[in-house]
Amino acid sequence: MATQRDLSRSNRRTGVMLAGLVVGMVGLSFASVPLYELFCQVTGFGGTTQVAETVPDEAIDRTMTVRFDANTNKDLGWRFEPAVRTMEVRVGEQSLAFYRATNTSDVPVVGTASFNVSPHKAGPHFAKVECFCFTEHLLEPGQSIDMPVQFFLDPDLMDDRKMDEVTTVTLSYTFYPAPDQTKAQQLASVPEQR
């Protein structure tokens, strides 16, 4: 039969284990977003594109249509659109496309872009060498900028049987207000030079 001392020790052990479980769960909740983003970047899950430092040595005869899609968050106050809606590209060949952003609001705004590729299975094969989505952009009222994205479809997609029937890939961006608007606020507080 358990004594009071044994019962107390068992309760303490259970309490410590439960506290450790709670601390572990809180830690995982904070780590889940960065870990999920890392997982998506590494695997292309959910249409996440890859980042490349070099371009393949040669292109393959297979061509694909790349569609360009642009969206803006309703709180941004920008007009955002691709310069061209579609482009025919050879697999393995470096291509360059442009998007244009215009600040239609009456205040400076810092924007940041999120992106994905559809179909999602194309994500691991869509590589960006340079992209406006890697940085934030500050636009003054009425200012427009042309923003490049340099990309290629990796030749390894030829070995992916799931990509056999894919003929069109859509690269989609959505611009949001950046969480940190300090630069925009500083610019807005400077009186105009007359």
CYANA upper distance limits for C-alpha pairs under 8 A (distance plus 0.5 A):
  2 ALA  CA      6 ASP  CA      6.45
  2 ALA  CA      7 LEU  CA      6.93
  3 THR  CA      7 LEU  CA      6.72
  4 GLN  CA      8 SER  CA      6.60
  5 ARG  CA      9 ARG  CA      6.72
  6 ASP  CA     10 SER  CA      6.65
  7 LEU  CA     11 ASN  CA      6.66
  8 SER  CA     12 ARG  CA      6.72
  9 ARG  CA     13 ARG  CA      6.69
 10 SER  CA     14 THR  CA      6.66
 11 ASN  CA     15 GLY  CA      6.56
 12 ARG  CA     16 VAL  CA      6.63
 13 ARG  CA     17 MET  CA      6.68
 14 THR  CA     18 LEU  CA      6.63
 15 GLY  CA     19 ALA  CA      6.58
 16 VAL  CA     20 GLY  CA      6.59
 17 MET  CA     21 LEU  CA      6.64
 18 LEU  CA     22 VAL  CA      6.72
 19 ALA  CA     23 VAL  CA      6.69
 20 GLY  CA     24 GLY  CA      6.52
 21 LEU  CA     25 MET  CA      6.62
 22 VAL  CA     26 VAL  CA      6.71
 23 VAL  CA     27 GLY  CA      6.66
 24 GLY  CA     28 LEU  CA      6.66
 25 MET  CA     29 SER  CA      6.65
 26 VAL  CA     30 PHE  CA      7.02
 27 GLY  CA     31 ALA  CA      6.76
 28 LEU  CA     32 SER  CA      6.22
 29 SER  CA     33 VAL  CA      8.27
 31 ALA  CA     35 LEU  CA      6.52
 32 SER  CA     36 TYR  CA      6.36
 33 VAL  CA     37 GLU  CA      6.65
 34 PRO  CA     38 LEU  CA      6.61
 35 LEU  CA     39 PHE  CA      6.59
 36 TYR  CA     40 CYS  CA      6.66
 37 GLU  CA     41 GLN  CA      6.65
 38 LEU  CA     42 VAL  CA      6.65
 39 PHE  CA     43 THR  CA      6.54
 39 PHE  CA     44 GLY  CA      8.43
 39 PHE  CA     45 PHE  CA      7.90
 40 CYS  CA     44 GLY  CA      5.62
 40 CYS  CA     45 PHE  CA      5.17
 40 CYS  CA     46 GLY  CA      7.27
 40 CYS  CA     48 THR  CA      6.35
 41 GLN  CA     45 PHE  CA      7.84
 41 GLN  CA     48 THR  CA      6.41
 41 GLN  CA     49 THR  CA      7.28
 41 GLN  CA     50 GLN  CA      6.82
 42 VAL  CA     50 GLN  CA      7.94
 43 THR  CA     48 THR  CA      8.40
 43 THR  CA    124 PRO  CA      6.62
 44 GLY  CA     48 THR  CA      5.03
 44 GLY  CA     49 THR  CA      6.22
 44 GLY  CA     50 GLN  CA      7.26
 44 GLY  CA    120 HIS  CA      8.13
 44 GLY  CA    121 LYS  CA      8.08
 44 GLY  CA    122 ALA  CA      8.30
 44 GLY  CA    123 GLY  CA      5.09
 44 GLY  CA    124 PRO  CA      4.79
 44 GLY  CA    125 HIS  CA      8.45
 45 PHE  CA    120 HIS  CA      7.31
 45 PHE  CA    121 LYS  CA      8.06
 45 PHE  CA    123 GLY  CA      7.32
 45 PHE  CA    124 PRO  CA      8.04
 46 GLY  CA    116 ASN  CA      7.86
 46 GLY  CA    117 VAL  CA      8.44
 46 GLY  CA    120 HIS  CA      5.77
 46 GLY  CA    121 LYS  CA      8.34
 46 GLY  CA    123 GLY  CA      7.84
 47 GLY  CA    116 ASN  CA      5.38
 47 GLY  CA    117 VAL  CA      4.95
 47 GLY  CA    118 SER  CA      6.31
 47 GLY  CA    119 PRO  CA      7.30
 47 GLY  CA    120 HIS  CA      4.41
 47 GLY  CA    121 LYS  CA      7.09
 47 GLY  CA    122 ALA  CA      7.14
 47 GLY  CA    123 GLY  CA      4.82
 47 GLY  CA    124 PRO  CA      8.10
 48 THR  CA    115 PHE  CA      7.72
 48 THR  CA    116 ASN  CA      5.57
 48 THR  CA    117 VAL  CA      6.82
 48 THR  CA    120 HIS  CA      8.04
 48 THR  CA    123 GLY  CA      5.62
 48 THR  CA    124 PRO  CA      7.73
 49 THR  CA    116 ASN  CA      6.97
 49 THR  CA    117 VAL  CA      7.13
 49 THR  CA    123 GLY  CA      5.19
 49 THR  CA    124 PRO  CA      6.58
 49 THR  CA    125 HIS  CA      7.89
 49 THR  CA    126 PHE  CA      5.86
 49 THR  CA    127 ALA  CA      6.34
 49 THR  CA    128 LYS  CA      7.64
 50 GLN  CA    123 GLY  CA      7.54
 50 GLN  CA    124 PRO  CA      6.69
 50 GLN  CA    125 HIS  CA      7.76
 50 GLN  CA    126 PHE  CA      6.54
 50 GLN  CA    127 ALA  CA      4.99
 50 GLN  CA    128 LYS  CA      6.68
 51 VAL  CA    127 ALA  CA      5.78
 51 VAL  CA    128 LYS  CA      5.40
 51 VAL  CA    129 VAL  CA      6.51
 52 ALA  CA    127 ALA  CA      6.25
 52 ALA  CA    128 LYS  CA      6.27
 52 ALA  CA    129 VAL  CA      5.49
 53 GLU  CA    129 VAL  CA      6.29
 54 THR  CA    129 VAL  CA      7.60
 55 VAL  CA     92 GLY  CA      7.95
 55 VAL  CA     93 GLU  CA      8.16
 55 VAL  CA     94 GLN  CA      7.13
 55 VAL  CA    129 VAL  CA      8.17
 55 VAL  CA    152 PHE  CA      7.93
 56 PRO  CA     92 GLY  CA      6.20
 56 PRO  CA     93 GLU  CA      7.76
 56 PRO  CA    154 ASP  CA      7.93
 56 PRO  CA    155 PRO  CA      8.22
 57 ASP  CA     92 GLY  CA      8.32
 58 GLU  CA     92 GLY  CA      6.72
 58 GLU  CA     93 GLU  CA      7.39
 59 ALA  CA     90 ARG  CA      6.75
 59 ALA  CA     91 VAL  CA      6.14
 59 ALA  CA     92 GLY  CA      4.72
 59 ALA  CA     93 GLU  CA      5.41
 59 ALA  CA    155 PRO  CA      8.00
 60 ILE  CA     90 ARG  CA      6.82
 60 ILE  CA     91 VAL  CA      5.85
 60 ILE  CA     92 GLY  CA      6.62
 60 ILE  CA     93 GLU  CA      8.31
 60 ILE  CA    155 PRO  CA      7.51
 61 ASP  CA     90 ARG  CA      6.91
 61 ASP  CA     91 VAL  CA      7.61
 62 ARG  CA     90 ARG  CA      6.30
 62 ARG  CA     91 VAL  CA      6.36
 63 THR  CA     88 GLU  CA      7.04
 63 THR  CA     89 VAL  CA      5.93
 63 THR  CA     90 ARG  CA      4.78
 63 THR  CA     91 VAL  CA      6.44
 63 THR  CA    167 THR  CA      8.37
 64 MET  CA     88 GLU  CA      6.23
 64 MET  CA     89 VAL  CA      6.03
 64 MET  CA     90 ARG  CA      6.89
 64 MET  CA     91 VAL  CA      7.65
 64 MET  CA    167 THR  CA      5.66
 64 MET  CA    168 THR  CA      6.24
 64 MET  CA    169 VAL  CA      7.94
 65 THR  CA     86 THR  CA      7.11
 65 THR  CA     87 MET  CA      6.18
 65 THR  CA     88 GLU  CA      5.09
 65 THR  CA     89 VAL  CA      6.83
 65 THR  CA    167 THR  CA      6.75
 65 THR  CA    168 THR  CA      5.11
 65 THR  CA    169 VAL  CA      6.80
 66 VAL  CA     86 THR  CA      6.04
 66 VAL  CA     87 MET  CA      5.76
 66 VAL  CA     88 GLU  CA      6.78
 66 VAL  CA     89 VAL  CA      7.58
 66 VAL  CA    168 THR  CA      6.22
 66 VAL  CA    169 VAL  CA      5.39
 66 VAL  CA    170 THR  CA      6.11
 66 VAL  CA    171 LEU  CA      7.54
 67 ARG  CA     85 ARG  CA      6.22
 67 ARG  CA     86 THR  CA      4.87
 67 ARG  CA     87 MET  CA      7.08
 67 ARG  CA    168 THR  CA      7.61
 67 ARG  CA    169 VAL  CA      6.64
 67 ARG  CA    170 THR  CA      4.98
 67 ARG  CA    171 LEU  CA      6.63
 68 PHE  CA     82 PRO  CA      6.68
 68 PHE  CA     84 VAL  CA      7.75
 68 PHE  CA     85 ARG  CA      5.67
 68 PHE  CA     86 THR  CA      6.57
 68 PHE  CA    170 THR  CA      6.32
 68 PHE  CA    171 LEU  CA      5.62
 68 PHE  CA    172 SER  CA      6.54
 69 ASP  CA     81 GLU  CA      7.88
 69 ASP  CA     82 PRO  CA      7.21
 69 ASP  CA     85 ARG  CA      7.75
 69 ASP  CA    170 THR  CA      7.47
 69 ASP  CA    171 LEU  CA      6.62
 69 ASP  CA    172 SER  CA      5.00
 69 ASP  CA    173 TYR  CA      6.80
 70 ALA  CA     80 PHE  CA      6.60
 70 ALA  CA     81 GLU  CA      5.68
 70 ALA  CA     82 PRO  CA      6.86
 70 ALA  CA    172 SER  CA      6.39
 70 ALA  CA    173 TYR  CA      5.62
 70 ALA  CA    174 THR  CA      6.52
 71 ASN  CA     80 PHE  CA      7.03
 71 ASN  CA     81 GLU  CA      7.98
 71 ASN  CA    172 SER  CA      8.30
 71 ASN  CA    173 TYR  CA      6.64
 71 ASN  CA    174 THR  CA      5.01
 71 ASN  CA    175 PHE  CA      6.92
 72 THR  CA     76 LEU  CA      7.29
 72 THR  CA     78 TRP  CA      7.40
 72 THR  CA     79 ARG  CA      7.64
 72 THR  CA     80 PHE  CA      7.04
 72 THR  CA    174 THR  CA      5.71
 72 THR  CA    175 PHE  CA      5.27
 72 THR  CA    176 TYR  CA      6.84
 73 ASN  CA    174 THR  CA      7.43
 73 ASN  CA    175 PHE  CA      6.60
 73 ASN  CA    176 TYR  CA      5.70
 73 ASN  CA    177 PRO  CA      8.08
 75 ASP  CA    176 TYR  CA      7.99
 75 ASP  CA    177 PRO  CA      7.48
 76 LEU  CA    109 VAL  CA      8.01
 76 LEU  CA    111 GLY  CA      7.82
 76 LEU  CA    175 PHE  CA      8.06
 76 LEU  CA    176 TYR  CA      6.37
 76 LEU  CA    177 PRO  CA      5.71
 77 GLY  CA    103 ASN  CA      6.70
 77 GLY  CA    104 THR  CA      6.10
 77 GLY  CA    105 SER  CA      5.65
 78 TRP  CA    101 ALA  CA      7.09
 78 TRP  CA    102 THR  CA      5.90
 78 TRP  CA    103 ASN  CA      4.93
 78 TRP  CA    104 THR  CA      5.71
 78 TRP  CA    105 SER  CA      7.42
 79 ARG  CA    101 ALA  CA      6.16
 79 ARG  CA    102 THR  CA      5.62
 79 ARG  CA    103 ASN  CA      7.02
 79 ARG  CA    104 THR  CA      7.11
 80 PHE  CA     99 TYR  CA      7.63
 80 PHE  CA    100 ARG  CA      6.20
 80 PHE  CA    101 ALA  CA      4.93
 80 PHE  CA    102 THR  CA      6.98
 80 PHE  CA    175 PHE  CA      8.27
 81 GLU  CA     99 TYR  CA      6.11
 81 GLU  CA    100 ARG  CA      5.98
 81 GLU  CA    101 ALA  CA      7.19
 82 PRO  CA     97 ALA  CA      8.49
 82 PRO  CA     98 PHE  CA      6.63
 82 PRO  CA     99 TYR  CA      4.64
 82 PRO  CA    100 ARG  CA      6.66
 83 ALA  CA     97 ALA  CA      7.91
 83 ALA  CA     98 PHE  CA      5.97
 83 ALA  CA     99 TYR  CA      5.82
 83 ALA  CA    100 ARG  CA      7.09
 84 VAL  CA     97 ALA  CA      8.09
 84 VAL  CA     98 PHE  CA      8.04
 89 VAL  CA     93 GLU  CA      7.45
 89 VAL  CA     95 SER  CA      7.54
 90 ARG  CA    153 LEU  CA      8.25
 91 VAL  CA    152 PHE  CA      7.41
 91 VAL  CA    153 LEU  CA      5.58
 91 VAL  CA    154 ASP  CA      6.83
 91 VAL  CA    155 PRO  CA      6.25
 92 GLY  CA    152 PHE  CA      6.25
 92 GLY  CA    153 LEU  CA      5.89
 92 GLY  CA    154 ASP  CA      5.75
 92 GLY  CA    155 PRO  CA      5.69
 93 GLU  CA    152 PHE  CA      6.20
 93 GLU  CA    153 LEU  CA      7.69
 94 GLN  CA    150 GLN  CA      7.40
 94 GLN  CA    151 PHE  CA      6.16
 94 GLN  CA    152 PHE  CA      5.29
 94 GLN  CA    153 LEU  CA      8.49
 95 SER  CA    150 GLN  CA      6.21
 95 SER  CA    151 PHE  CA      5.90
 95 SER  CA    152 PHE  CA      6.50
 96 LEU  CA    148 PRO  CA      7.28
 96 LEU  CA    149 VAL  CA      6.32
 96 LEU  CA    150 GLN  CA      5.03
 96 LEU  CA    151 PHE  CA      6.97
 97 ALA  CA    148 PRO  CA      6.23
 97 ALA  CA    149 VAL  CA      5.90
 97 ALA  CA    150 GLN  CA      7.05
 98 PHE  CA    146 ASP  CA      6.77
 98 PHE  CA    147 MET  CA      5.87
 98 PHE  CA    148 PRO  CA      4.93
 98 PHE  CA    149 VAL  CA      6.67
 99 TYR  CA    146 ASP  CA      6.22
 99 TYR  CA    147 MET  CA      5.62
 99 TYR  CA    148 PRO  CA      6.93
 99 TYR  CA    149 VAL  CA      8.49
100 ARG  CA    144 SER  CA      7.37
100 ARG  CA    145 ILE  CA      6.18
100 ARG  CA    146 ASP  CA      4.99
100 ARG  CA    147 MET  CA      6.50
101 ALA  CA    144 SER  CA      5.97
101 ALA  CA    145 ILE  CA      6.03
101 ALA  CA    146 ASP  CA      7.13
101 ALA  CA    147 MET  CA      8.13
102 THR  CA    139 LEU  CA      8.00
102 THR  CA    142 GLY  CA      6.87
102 THR  CA    143 GLN  CA      6.14
102 THR  CA    144 SER  CA      4.64
102 THR  CA    145 ILE  CA      7.15
103 ASN  CA    108 PRO  CA      8.22
103 ASN  CA    109 VAL  CA      7.98
103 ASN  CA    139 LEU  CA      6.46
103 ASN  CA    140 GLU  CA      7.04
103 ASN  CA    141 PRO  CA      5.87
103 ASN  CA    142 GLY  CA      5.63
103 ASN  CA    143 GLN  CA      6.12
103 ASN  CA    144 SER  CA      7.04
104 THR  CA    141 PRO  CA      6.79
104 THR  CA    142 GLY  CA      6.05
104 THR  CA    143 GLN  CA      8.50
105 SER  CA    141 PRO  CA      6.18
105 SER  CA    142 GLY  CA      7.65
106 ASP  CA    141 PRO  CA      5.47
106 ASP  CA    142 GLY  CA      8.00
107 VAL  CA    140 GLU  CA      7.03
107 VAL  CA    141 PRO  CA      5.83
107 VAL  CA    184 ALA  CA      8.37
107 VAL  CA    188 ALA  CA      7.18
108 PRO  CA    138 LEU  CA      7.46
108 PRO  CA    139 LEU  CA      6.16
108 PRO  CA    140 GLU  CA      4.73
108 PRO  CA    141 PRO  CA      6.03
108 PRO  CA    184 ALA  CA      5.49
108 PRO  CA    185 GLN  CA      7.77
108 PRO  CA    187 LEU  CA      7.43
108 PRO  CA    188 ALA  CA      6.79
109 VAL  CA    138 LEU  CA      6.21
109 VAL  CA    139 LEU  CA      6.12
109 VAL  CA    140 GLU  CA      7.12
109 VAL  CA    141 PRO  CA      8.47
109 VAL  CA    177 PRO  CA      7.59
109 VAL  CA    181 GLN  CA      7.38
109 VAL  CA    184 ALA  CA      5.80
110 VAL  CA    136 GLU  CA      7.06
110 VAL  CA    137 HIS  CA      5.85
110 VAL  CA    138 LEU  CA      4.74
110 VAL  CA    139 LEU  CA      6.90
110 VAL  CA    177 PRO  CA      6.50
110 VAL  CA    178 ALA  CA      6.06
110 VAL  CA    180 ASP  CA      8.23
110 VAL  CA    181 GLN  CA      6.41
110 VAL  CA    183 LYS  CA      7.90
110 VAL  CA    184 ALA  CA      6.61
111 GLY  CA    136 GLU  CA      6.18
111 GLY  CA    137 HIS  CA      5.77
111 GLY  CA    138 LEU  CA      6.94
111 GLY  CA    139 LEU  CA      8.47
111 GLY  CA    175 PHE  CA      6.69
111 GLY  CA    176 TYR  CA      5.99
111 GLY  CA    177 PRO  CA      5.04
111 GLY  CA    178 ALA  CA      5.38
112 THR  CA    133 CYS  CA      7.28
112 THR  CA    135 THR  CA      7.42
112 THR  CA    136 GLU  CA      5.27
112 THR  CA    137 HIS  CA      6.97
112 THR  CA    175 PHE  CA      5.97
112 THR  CA    176 TYR  CA      5.94
112 THR  CA    177 PRO  CA      6.74
112 THR  CA    178 ALA  CA      5.80
113 ALA  CA    132 PHE  CA      8.46
113 ALA  CA    133 CYS  CA      5.66
113 ALA  CA    136 GLU  CA      8.08
113 ALA  CA    173 TYR  CA      6.72
113 ALA  CA    174 THR  CA      5.92
113 ALA  CA    175 PHE  CA      4.75
113 ALA  CA    176 TYR  CA      6.66
114 SER  CA    133 CYS  CA      7.27
114 SER  CA    173 TYR  CA      6.17
114 SER  CA    174 THR  CA      5.89
114 SER  CA    175 PHE  CA      6.98
114 SER  CA    176 TYR  CA      8.37
115 PHE  CA    133 CYS  CA      8.15
115 PHE  CA    171 LEU  CA      7.84
115 PHE  CA    172 SER  CA      6.03
115 PHE  CA    173 TYR  CA      4.89
115 PHE  CA    174 THR  CA      6.86
116 ASN  CA    120 HIS  CA      8.45
116 ASN  CA    123 GLY  CA      8.00
116 ASN  CA    171 LEU  CA      6.66
116 ASN  CA    172 SER  CA      6.00
116 ASN  CA    173 TYR  CA      7.27
117 VAL  CA    122 ALA  CA      7.21
117 VAL  CA    123 GLY  CA      6.17
117 VAL  CA    126 PHE  CA      8.28
117 VAL  CA    169 VAL  CA      7.31
117 VAL  CA    170 THR  CA      6.00
117 VAL  CA    171 LEU  CA      5.24
117 VAL  CA    172 SER  CA      6.62
118 SER  CA    122 ALA  CA      7.00
118 SER  CA    123 GLY  CA      7.76
118 SER  CA    169 VAL  CA      6.31
118 SER  CA    170 THR  CA      5.71
118 SER  CA    171 LEU  CA      7.34
118 SER  CA    172 SER  CA      8.50
119 PRO  CA    123 GLY  CA      8.08
119 PRO  CA    169 VAL  CA      6.94
119 PRO  CA    170 THR  CA      7.76
121 LYS  CA    162 LYS  CA      7.88
121 LYS  CA    163 MET  CA      7.86
122 ALA  CA    126 PHE  CA      6.76
122 ALA  CA    163 MET  CA      7.66
122 ALA  CA    169 VAL  CA      7.57
125 HIS  CA    153 LEU  CA      6.12
125 HIS  CA    154 ASP  CA      5.48
125 HIS  CA    155 PRO  CA      8.23
125 HIS  CA    156 ASP  CA      7.51
125 HIS  CA    157 LEU  CA      6.35
126 PHE  CA    151 PHE  CA      7.78
126 PHE  CA    152 PHE  CA      6.70
126 PHE  CA    153 LEU  CA      5.30
126 PHE  CA    154 ASP  CA      6.75
127 ALA  CA    151 PHE  CA      6.04
127 ALA  CA    152 PHE  CA      5.98
127 ALA  CA    153 LEU  CA      6.68
127 ALA  CA    154 ASP  CA      7.24
128 LYS  CA    149 VAL  CA      7.60
128 LYS  CA    150 GLN  CA      6.31
128 LYS  CA    151 PHE  CA      4.71
128 LYS  CA    152 PHE  CA      7.10
129 VAL  CA    149 VAL  CA      8.22
129 VAL  CA    150 GLN  CA      5.91
129 VAL  CA    151 PHE  CA      6.02
129 VAL  CA    152 PHE  CA      8.41
130 GLU  CA    134 PHE  CA      8.40
130 GLU  CA    148 PRO  CA      8.05
130 GLU  CA    149 VAL  CA      6.14
130 GLU  CA    150 GLN  CA      5.50
130 GLU  CA    151 PHE  CA      7.62
131 CYS  CA    147 MET  CA      8.32
131 CYS  CA    148 PRO  CA      6.59
131 CYS  CA    149 VAL  CA      4.81
131 CYS  CA    150 GLN  CA      6.76
132 PHE  CA    136 GLU  CA      8.38
132 PHE  CA    147 MET  CA      6.26
132 PHE  CA    148 PRO  CA      6.64
132 PHE  CA    149 VAL  CA      6.84
136 GLU  CA    178 ALA  CA      7.66
138 LEU  CA    183 LYS  CA      8.06
138 LEU  CA    184 ALA  CA      7.26
139 LEU  CA    143 GLN  CA      6.26
139 LEU  CA    144 SER  CA      7.76
140 GLU  CA    184 ALA  CA      8.50
153 LEU  CA    157 LEU  CA      8.15
156 ASP  CA    160 ASP  CA      7.55
157 LEU  CA    163 MET  CA      6.91
158 MET  CA    163 MET  CA      7.83
158 MET  CA    164 ASP  CA      7.94
160 ASP  CA    164 ASP  CA      7.68
162 LYS  CA    166 VAL  CA      8.43
177 PRO  CA    181 GLN  CA      8.42
181 GLN  CA    185 GLN  CA      6.67
182 THR  CA    186 GLN  CA      6.59
183 LYS  CA    187 LEU  CA      6.70
184 ALA  CA    188 ALA  CA      6.60
185 GLN  CA    189 SER  CA      6.69
186 GLN  CA    190 VAL  CA      7.14
